[in-house]
Amino acid sequence: MAGVKKTLVFTFILIGMTGGLMYAQDKTSPLVSPAPAVLQTYPEQKKPQEIVVSEPVTLSIPKLNVNTSVESVGEDREGKMDVPKDVYNVGWYNLGFKPGEEGSAVVAGHLDTATGSPAVFYYIGNLTPGDEVIVTDRNGKKLTFVVTQSQTYPFDKVPLQEVFASADKPRLNLITCTEEWNTGTRNYSNRLVVYTELKSS
């Protein structure tokens, strides 16, 4: 990482990545939405190991036969985290950390398609500790992350600090929707987060 990130402010909570027909008809439906800020400050004396990485371009999960492109996503017009435009791609949150940096990089993927068939992250609930996730950046550098745990949370109770702002080591957190689809709120009831850490060389 070029220099040390002193302060990182996330003003989002995980609200609703849509799937199925709603995604096809309303591409502004959010994954994250404004909320009170989560502030993470690094002490001046802390000097994280510098890891030179660039923007991610591909992501693969060998166990699931996933090999996909990474879209760089920021915020939509409402200040919510945008979602990948292609349901078979994943979206990297470009206002946060890059995969490989000392912090929590976040990658989101859709659960299903407009017809209800599996999208890119439909099967990530099958990942178990020790499984690998491989990211290739724009410079061709490959980084291997190892799954440590998976957790399911109600859509409005995702731990922001843990998912977006952990800064103790290079992490990659995969997010998708899960459980029940509510046609009234156009939202899934839960979020699935797969936590990974950079594999030691």
C-alpha positions as CSV (number, residue, x, y, z in Angstrom):
1,M,0.0,0.0,0.0
2,A,1.5,3.4,-1.0
3,G,1.8,5.0,2.4
4,V,-0.4,4.4,5.5
5,K,-4.1,5.1,5.5
6,K,-4.6,7.2,8.6
7,T,-8.3,7.4,8.6
8,L,-11.1,5.5,7.0
9,V,-14.8,6.5,7.3
10,F,-17.6,4.2,6.2
11,T,-21.0,5.7,6.2
12,F,-22.9,2.6,5.1
13,I,-25.0,-0.3,6.3
14,L,-25.9,-3.4,4.3
15,I,-29.4,-2.9,3.2
16,G,-30.4,-4.8,0.1
17,M,-28.8,-6.4,-3.0
18,T,-31.7,-7.3,-5.2
19,G,-31.9,-10.4,-7.2
20,G,-34.2,-11.9,-9.8
21,L,-36.7,-9.7,-11.7
22,M,-36.2,-6.6,-9.5
23,Y,-32.6,-6.5,-10.4
24,A,-33.4,-6.6,-14.1
25,Q,-36.0,-3.8,-13.8
26,D,-34.3,-1.6,-11.1
27,K,-30.6,-1.5,-11.2
28,T,-30.4,1.3,-8.6
29,S,-31.4,-1.1,-5.8
30,P,-28.7,-0.9,-3.2
31,L,-26.5,-3.2,-1.3
32,V,-25.5,-0.6,1.2
33,S,-27.1,2.6,2.4
34,P,-26.2,5.7,4.5
35,A,-25.9,5.3,8.2
36,P,-23.9,6.8,11.1
37,A,-20.2,6.8,10.3
38,V,-17.9,4.1,11.4
39,L,-14.5,5.6,12.1
40,Q,-11.2,3.7,12.1
41,T,-8.0,5.6,13.0
42,Y,-4.5,4.1,12.8
43,P,-2.1,5.2,15.6
44,E,0.9,7.2,14.2
45,Q,3.3,4.6,15.5
46,K,1.7,1.7,13.7
47,K,3.4,0.9,10.4
48,P,1.5,-1.8,8.5
49,Q,3.5,-3.9,6.1
50,E,3.4,-2.3,2.7
51,I,1.8,-4.4,0.0
52,V,1.9,-2.9,-3.5
53,V,-1.4,-3.8,-5.2
54,S,-3.5,-2.4,-7.9
55,E,-7.3,-2.6,-8.7
56,P,-8.7,-6.1,-8.9
57,V,-9.7,-7.3,-12.3
58,T,-10.6,-11.0,-11.8
59,L,-11.8,-13.2,-9.0
60,S,-11.8,-16.9,-8.9
61,I,-13.1,-19.5,-6.3
62,P,-11.7,-22.9,-7.4
63,K,-14.1,-24.9,-5.1
64,L,-17.1,-23.3,-6.8
65,N,-15.7,-23.2,-10.3
66,V,-16.2,-19.4,-10.2
67,N,-14.0,-17.3,-12.5
68,T,-15.3,-13.9,-13.0
69,S,-14.6,-10.2,-13.8
70,V,-14.5,-7.6,-11.1
71,E,-16.4,-4.4,-11.7
72,S,-15.2,-1.3,-9.8
73,V,-18.2,0.2,-8.0
74,G,-18.6,3.2,-5.8
75,E,-21.8,5.0,-4.8
76,D,-25.0,5.5,-6.7
77,R,-26.9,8.8,-7.0
78,E,-28.5,8.2,-3.6
79,G,-25.1,7.7,-1.9
80,K,-25.5,3.9,-1.6
81,M,-23.0,1.3,-2.6
82,D,-23.5,0.5,-6.2
83,V,-23.9,-3.1,-7.4
84,P,-22.3,-5.0,-10.4
85,K,-24.2,-4.3,-13.6
86,D,-23.7,-7.9,-14.7
87,V,-25.1,-10.6,-12.4
88,Y,-22.2,-12.9,-13.3
89,N,-19.6,-10.3,-12.3
90,V,-18.7,-9.2,-8.8
91,G,-18.4,-5.6,-7.6
92,W,-15.4,-4.3,-5.6
93,Y,-16.1,-1.3,-3.4
94,N,-13.6,1.2,-4.7
95,L,-14.0,3.7,-1.8
96,G,-12.5,1.2,0.5
97,F,-9.4,-1.0,0.5
98,K,-7.9,-2.8,-2.5
99,P,-7.5,-6.6,-2.0
100,G,-4.1,-7.1,-0.5
101,E,-3.9,-3.9,1.4
102,E,-3.8,-3.8,5.2
103,G,-7.6,-3.7,5.7
104,S,-10.9,-5.1,4.7
105,A,-11.5,-5.1,1.0
106,V,-15.2,-5.8,0.2
107,V,-16.5,-7.6,-2.9
108,A,-20.3,-8.1,-3.5
109,G,-22.1,-10.4,-5.9
110,H,-25.7,-11.1,-6.8
111,L,-27.5,-14.2,-5.5
112,D,-29.7,-14.9,-8.6
113,T,-30.7,-13.7,-12.0
114,A,-33.9,-12.2,-13.4
115,T,-35.2,-15.8,-14.0
116,G,-34.2,-17.0,-10.5
117,S,-31.3,-19.0,-11.8
118,P,-27.9,-18.9,-9.9
119,A,-25.9,-15.7,-10.2
120,V,-22.2,-15.4,-9.4
121,F,-22.4,-15.8,-5.6
122,Y,-25.3,-18.2,-5.4
123,Y,-23.1,-21.0,-3.9
124,I,-20.7,-19.1,-1.6
125,G,-22.6,-20.4,1.4
126,N,-20.8,-23.7,0.5
127,L,-17.4,-22.3,1.3
128,T,-15.7,-23.6,4.5
129,P,-12.6,-22.6,6.3
130,G,-9.5,-23.3,4.3
131,D,-11.1,-22.8,0.9
132,E,-9.3,-20.3,-1.4
133,V,-10.4,-17.1,-3.2
134,I,-7.9,-15.8,-5.8
135,V,-7.8,-12.2,-6.9
136,T,-5.7,-11.0,-9.9
137,D,-5.0,-7.2,-10.0
138,R,-4.5,-4.9,-13.0
139,N,-0.7,-5.6,-12.9
140,G,-1.2,-9.4,-13.1
141,K,-0.4,-9.9,-9.4
142,K,-2.3,-12.9,-8.0
143,L,-3.3,-12.8,-4.3
144,T,-4.7,-15.9,-2.6
145,F,-7.1,-15.4,0.3
146,V,-8.2,-18.2,2.6
147,V,-11.7,-18.5,4.1
148,T,-11.8,-18.2,7.8
149,Q,-15.5,-18.2,8.5
150,S,-19.0,-17.4,7.2
151,Q,-21.7,-15.5,9.0
152,T,-25.3,-14.7,8.2
153,Y,-26.8,-11.5,9.6
154,P,-30.2,-9.8,9.4
155,F,-30.0,-7.2,6.6
156,D,-30.0,-4.3,9.1
157,K,-27.6,-5.8,11.7
158,V,-24.5,-6.4,9.8
159,P,-21.4,-5.5,11.9
160,L,-20.0,-2.5,9.9
161,Q,-16.6,-2.4,11.7
162,E,-15.9,-6.0,11.1
163,V,-17.0,-6.1,7.5
164,F,-15.7,-2.7,6.2
165,A,-13.2,-1.3,8.6
166,S,-11.0,-4.1,10.2
167,A,-7.4,-3.0,9.7
168,D,-5.3,-5.5,11.4
169,K,-4.3,-7.6,8.3
170,P,-5.2,-7.9,4.6
171,R,-8.7,-9.3,4.4
172,L,-11.3,-9.9,1.6
173,N,-14.9,-10.0,2.6
174,L,-17.5,-11.5,0.2
175,I,-21.1,-10.4,0.5
176,T,-24.4,-11.6,-1.0
177,C,-28.0,-11.8,-0.1
178,T,-29.7,-14.8,1.4
179,E,-32.9,-16.2,2.9
180,E,-36.3,-14.8,2.1
181,W,-37.2,-12.2,-0.6
182,N,-39.8,-9.6,0.5
183,T,-41.7,-8.4,-2.5
184,G,-43.1,-5.4,-0.5
185,T,-39.7,-4.0,0.5
186,R,-37.9,-5.5,-2.5
187,N,-35.2,-6.8,-0.1
188,Y,-33.8,-10.0,1.1
189,S,-34.1,-10.7,4.8
190,N,-30.4,-11.6,5.5
191,R,-26.9,-11.0,4.3
192,L,-24.2,-13.7,4.0
193,V,-20.6,-12.6,4.6
194,V,-17.7,-14.9,3.9
195,Y,-14.6,-13.7,5.6
196,T,-11.1,-14.4,4.2
197,E,-7.5,-13.5,5.0
198,L,-4.5,-13.2,2.8
199,K,-2.6,-16.5,2.6
200,S,0.8,-16.4,4.1
201,S,3.6,-16.8,1.6
